[in-house]
């Protein structure tokens, strides 16, 4: 986390001098120590985050690919001369156990063009799809499988 704090300091500062770097190191160390002492965040959480980083990056890549594919599909639907809207509401139950994982799944579905998460209630999801083909596989998606791996369930 210290490295993330320092990278943000450098990016937001916009300049690089010895004084700015030293001040940034001092402030980032103070912020990290504050987080460690008062928020229970420390090196163990850093190690855990580093262990999850490859799966998180793989999830991000999957999300970007799905967004790209859905963009192309929605564009074809809209630009097609025989375009007929066949919206669909899909209800399914997820195997995800944690609220953060469910929130990421809901946001991923909403970020994918043509689908919107309408309701999340416990493990129950209701998703609106612009077209039936866009809703195919929402209930058993790669998103959910990857999130289950990140939760450690599979």
Secondary structure, 3 states (H helix, E strand, C coil): CHHHHHHHHHHHHCCCCHHHHHHHHHHHHHHHHHHHHHHCCCHHHHHHHHHHHHHHHHHHHHHHHHHHHHHHHHHHHHHCCCCCCCCEEEEEECCCCCHHHHHHHHHHHHHCCCEEEEEEECCEEEEEECCHHHHCCCCCCHHHHHHHHHHCCC
